[in-house]
Amino acid sequence: MNYFLKLNVVSMLYAFIVFIPFELMVNVYRISRLTSWDIGTVNALTNVTLIATFIGGSILIYFVTKKWLNNRKVNFITALFWLPYFVLFVLIFASLFPLTYSGDNPNPVAGLLAIGGTIGYPFYILLLNSIARGRNEEIAN
């Protein structure tokens, strides 16, 4: 498999790992309305999903980065490559599931959390790439 293709697949995984919790966080009212669950229950399930996605996704990305991307400095470009895929996922989701009921609009705090998460996420990616790169260097020596 071409290295550039592998780099893009890893970037797509990074985008998907952050896309799932963001969409769940933004669509709390919609999920509550469609499932007839209490908002507290939906928030609790969203939090559990967020934690499970980040832990499972971090482990998956660590092993995929270690196996596919070898020990190259260009791996750090995934801190930028994830953003177009994230935007693409959001646009596809918004076009497939448009808001038809105005009561499903997310609250402003969800938007602030999404902005903060989007700003901090590249540092998380750089940290994961550094950890994977450090482990590869220790194994090589």
Secondary structure as a PSIPRED ss2 file (coil, helix, strand):
# PSIPRED VFORMAT (PSIPRED V4.0)

   1 M C   1.000  0.000  0.000
   2 N C   1.000  0.000  0.000
   3 Y H   0.000  1.000  0.000
   4 F H   0.000  1.000  0.000
   5 L H   0.000  1.000  0.000
   6 K H   0.000  1.000  0.000
   7 L H   0.000  1.000  0.000
   8 N H   0.000  1.000  0.000
   9 V H   0.000  1.000  0.000
  10 V H   0.000  1.000  0.000
  11 S H   0.000  1.000  0.000
  12 M H   0.000  1.000  0.000
  13 L H   0.000  1.000  0.000
  14 Y H   0.000  1.000  0.000
  15 A H   0.000  1.000  0.000
  16 F H   0.000  1.000  0.000
  17 I H   0.000  1.000  0.000
  18 V H   0.000  1.000  0.000
  19 F H   0.000  1.000  0.000
  20 I H   0.000  1.000  0.000
  21 P H   0.000  1.000  0.000
  22 F H   0.000  1.000  0.000
  23 E H   0.000  1.000  0.000
  24 L H   0.000  1.000  0.000
  25 M H   0.000  1.000  0.000
  26 V H   0.000  1.000  0.000
  27 N C   1.000  0.000  0.000
  28 V H   0.000  1.000  0.000
  29 Y H   0.000  1.000  0.000
  30 R H   0.000  1.000  0.000
  31 I H   0.000  1.000  0.000
  32 S H   0.000  1.000  0.000
  33 R H   0.000  1.000  0.000
  34 L H   0.000  1.000  0.000
  35 T H   0.000  1.000  0.000
  36 S C   1.000  0.000  0.000
  37 W C   1.000  0.000  0.000
  38 D C   1.000  0.000  0.000
  39 I H   0.000  1.000  0.000
  40 G H   0.000  1.000  0.000
  41 T H   0.000  1.000  0.000
  42 V H   0.000  1.000  0.000
  43 N H   0.000  1.000  0.000
  44 A H   0.000  1.000  0.000
  45 L H   0.000  1.000  0.000
  46 T H   0.000  1.000  0.000
  47 N H   0.000  1.000  0.000
  48 V H   0.000  1.000  0.000
  49 T H   0.000  1.000  0.000
  50 L H   0.000  1.000  0.000
  51 I H   0.000  1.000  0.000
  52 A H   0.000  1.000  0.000
  53 T H   0.000  1.000  0.000
  54 F H   0.000  1.000  0.000
  55 I H   0.000  1.000  0.000
  56 G H   0.000  1.000  0.000
  57 G H   0.000  1.000  0.000
  58 S H   0.000  1.000  0.000
  59 I H   0.000  1.000  0.000
  60 L H   0.000  1.000  0.000
  61 I H   0.000  1.000  0.000
  62 Y H   0.000  1.000  0.000
  63 F H   0.000  1.000  0.000
  64 V H   0.000  1.000  0.000
  65 T H   0.000  1.000  0.000
  66 K H   0.000  1.000  0.000
  67 K H   0.000  1.000  0.000
  68 W H   0.000  1.000  0.000
  69 L C   1.000  0.000  0.000
  70 N C   1.000  0.000  0.000
  71 N C   1.000  0.000  0.000
  72 R C   1.000  0.000  0.000
  73 K H   0.000  1.000  0.000
  74 V H   0.000  1.000  0.000
  75 N H   0.000  1.000  0.000
  76 F H   0.000  1.000  0.000
  77 I H   0.000  1.000  0.000
  78 T H   0.000  1.000  0.000
  79 A H   0.000  1.000  0.000
  80 L H   0.000  1.000  0.000
  81 F H   0.000  1.000  0.000
  82 W H   0.000  1.000  0.000
  83 L H   0.000  1.000  0.000
  84 P H   0.000  1.000  0.000
  85 Y H   0.000  1.000  0.000
  86 F H   0.000  1.000  0.000
  87 V H   0.000  1.000  0.000
  88 L H   0.000  1.000  0.000
  89 F H   0.000  1.000  0.000
  90 V H   0.000  1.000  0.000
  91 L H   0.000  1.000  0.000
  92 I H   0.000  1.000  0.000
  93 F H   0.000  1.000  0.000
  94 A H   0.000  1.000  0.000
  95 S H   0.000  1.000  0.000
  96 L H   0.000  1.000  0.000
  97 F C   1.000  0.000  0.000
  98 P C   1.000  0.000  0.000
  99 L C   1.000  0.000  0.000
 100 T C   1.000  0.000  0.000
 101 Y C   1.000  0.000  0.000
 102 S H   0.000  1.000  0.000
 103 G H   0.000  1.000  0.000
 104 D H   0.000  1.000  0.000
 105 N C   1.000  0.000  0.000
 106 P C   1.000  0.000  0.000
 107 N C   1.000  0.000  0.000
 108 P H   0.000  1.000  0.000
 109 V H   0.000  1.000  0.000
 110 A H   0.000  1.000  0.000
 111 G H   0.000  1.000  0.000
 112 L H   0.000  1.000  0.000
 113 L H   0.000  1.000  0.000
 114 A H   0.000  1.000  0.000
 115 I H   0.000  1.000  0.000
 116 G H   0.000  1.000  0.000
 117 G H   0.000  1.000  0.000
 118 T H   0.000  1.000  0.000
 119 I H   0.000  1.000  0.000
 120 G H   0.000  1.000  0.000
 121 Y H   0.000  1.000  0.000
 122 P H   0.000  1.000  0.000
 123 F H   0.000  1.000  0.000
 124 Y H   0.000  1.000  0.000
 125 I H   0.000  1.000  0.000
 126 L H   0.000  1.000  0.000
 127 L H   0.000  1.000  0.000
 128 L H   0.000  1.000  0.000
 129 N H   0.000  1.000  0.000
 130 S H   0.000  1.000  0.000
 131 I H   0.000  1.000  0.000
 132 A H   0.000  1.000  0.000
 133 R H   0.000  1.000  0.000
 134 G H   0.000  1.000  0.000
 135 R H   0.000  1.000  0.000
 136 N H   0.000  1.000  0.000
 137 E H   0.000  1.000  0.000
 138 E H   0.000  1.000  0.000
 139 I H   0.000  1.000  0.000
 140 A H   0.000  1.000  0.000
 141 N C   1.000  0.000  0.000
